[in-house]
Amino acid sequence: MEPDRAAAAQRAATESETFQEELADELVRIQRLIRRRLRGGLSVPRLRGAEVELLRLVESRPGIGVSDAAKALHLAGNSVSTLVNQLVRGGYLIRETDPTDRRAARLQLTEAAEKRLGDWKRRRAELVGRHVARLDDTDREALRAALPALRKLAAGLHEEAEEA
């Protein structure tokens, strides 16, 4: 390869790697900042990220079993069992025996969990909405245009995790 082409290829590879690192860093940073801001002002003990993820999963798939929840969250079964036990004790989950397999449990949200998730979603939407509104039209449109690509990225990461 010619020296100029080799140098250009190296620059492109470095720029691509930098972009990938920056994208991953900013996604994590945004998520962390949202979590921190939503914790502020809570009058009840905060839920950990994995607990909220499990509650959101049960909300979207009522009656899901513990092992299916573990697969969907890409967590070990015993980790999800621990989360379930904590959320049952906290009054956020109901664990019912599966009528078709007495050894398995089906998970349902309690009214308290539904209220808490609704409040969390509302507060999150308000927080993000306030900050998106501060951006100019060009930046807001760039974020809107990036959503399909971010969804594809998330789907690819999810598929890869399923294969592992």
C-alpha positions in Angstrom: 0.0 0.0 0.0 1.3 3.5 -0.8 2.5 5.5 2.2 -0.3 8.2 1.8 -3.0 5.5 1.6 -1.6 3.6 4.6 -1.5 6.8 6.6 -5.1 7.7 5.5 -6.3 4.2 6.4 -4.6 4.4 9.9 -6.2 7.9 10.5 -9.6 6.5 9.5 -9.2 3.5 11.8 -8.2 5.8 14.7 -11.1 8.2 14.0 -13.5 5.2 13.9 -12.2 3.9 17.2 -12.4 7.3 18.8 -16.0 7.7 17.6 -16.9 4.3 19.1 -15.3 5.1 22.4 -17.0 8.6 22.5 -20.4 7.2 21.6 -20.2 4.5 24.3 -18.9 7.0 26.9 -21.7 9.5 26.2 -24.4 6.9 26.3 -23.2 5.7 29.7 -22.7 9.3 30.9 -26.3 10.2 29.9 -27.8 7.2 31.6 -25.8 7.8 34.8 -26.8 11.4 34.9 -30.4 10.6 34.4 -30.3 8.0 37.2 -28.6 10.4 39.5 -31.1 13.2 38.8 -34.1 11.0 39.3 -32.8 9.8 42.6 -32.9 13.3 44.0 -36.0 14.2 45.9 -37.2 10.7 46.4 -39.2 10.2 49.6 -38.9 6.4 49.3 -35.7 4.2 49.2 -34.2 4.3 45.8 -34.4 1.3 43.5 -31.2 0.0 42.0 -30.9 0.0 38.2 -31.3 -3.8 38.0 -34.4 -3.6 40.1 -36.0 -1.0 37.8 -35.0 -3.0 34.8 -36.8 -6.1 36.2 -39.9 -4.1 37.1 -40.0 -2.6 33.6 -39.6 -6.1 32.1 -42.5 -7.5 34.3 -44.6 -4.4 33.3 -44.0 -5.2 29.6 -44.4 -9.0 30.1 -46.8 -9.7 33.0 -46.5 -13.3 34.2 -42.9 -13.7 33.0 -41.0 -16.4 34.8 -37.8 -15.9 36.7 -35.7 -17.9 34.2 -37.1 -16.0 31.3 -36.5 -12.7 33.1 -32.9 -13.7 33.7 -32.5 -14.5 30.0 -34.1 -11.2 28.9 -32.0 -9.2 31.3 -28.8 -11.2 30.6 -28.3 -12.0 34.3 -27.7 -15.2 36.2 -30.8 -16.9 37.4 -29.8 -16.7 41.0 -29.2 -12.9 40.6 -32.7 -12.4 39.3 -34.1 -14.6 42.1 -32.3 -12.3 44.6 -33.8 -9.3 42.9 -37.3 -10.9 42.9 -37.0 -11.7 46.7 -36.0 -8.1 47.4 -38.8 -6.6 45.3 -41.4 -9.0 46.8 -40.2 -7.9 50.3 -40.4 -4.3 49.2 -44.0 -4.7 48.1 -43.3 -4.2 44.3 -43.6 -7.8 42.9 -46.1 -10.6 43.4 -44.6 -14.1 42.9 -47.3 -16.6 41.9 -46.9 -20.3 41.4 -47.2 -21.2 37.7 -50.4 -23.3 37.3 -48.7 -25.5 34.6 -45.4 -26.0 36.5 -45.7 -25.9 40.3 -41.9 -25.5 40.5 -41.9 -22.2 38.5 -43.0 -18.7 39.5 -44.8 -16.1 37.5 -44.2 -12.4 38.3 -46.7 -9.6 38.5 -46.4 -6.0 39.5 -48.1 -4.7 42.6 -50.1 -1.5 42.5 -47.2 0.2 44.4 -44.8 -0.8 41.6 -47.2 0.4 38.9 -47.4 3.8 40.6 -43.7 4.0 41.2 -42.9 3.1 37.6 -45.4 5.6 36.3 -43.9 8.3 38.5 -40.4 7.3 37.3 -41.4 7.4 33.7 -43.1 10.8 34.1 -40.1 12.3 35.9 -37.6 10.9 33.4 -39.6 12.2 30.5 -39.8 15.6 32.1 -36.1 15.7 32.9 -35.0 14.7 29.4 -37.7 16.9 27.8 -36.4 20.0 29.7 -32.9 19.4 28.5 -33.8 18.5 24.9 -35.9 21.7 24.8 -32.8 23.7 25.6 -31.1 22.5 22.5 -31.5 24.3 19.2 -33.6 22.9 16.4 -30.7 21.4 14.6 -29.5 19.4 17.6 -33.0 18.3 18.4 -33.5 17.1 14.9 -30.1 15.3 15.0 -31.2 13.4 18.1 -34.5 12.5 16.5 -32.7 11.3 13.4 -30.3 9.3 15.5 -33.0 7.2 17.2 -33.4 4.6 14.5 -29.7 4.0 14.4 -29.5 3.8 18.2 -32.4 1.3 18.1 -30.5 -0.9 15.6 -27.4 -0.6 17.7 -29.4 -1.8 20.8 -31.0 -4.6 18.8 -27.6 -5.8 17.6 -26.2 -5.7 21.1 -29.2 -7.6 22.4 -28.9 -10.3 19.6 -25.2 -10.8 20.3 -26.0 -11.2 24.0 -28.7 -13.8 23.1 -26.1 -15.8 21.1 -23.5 -15.8 24.0 
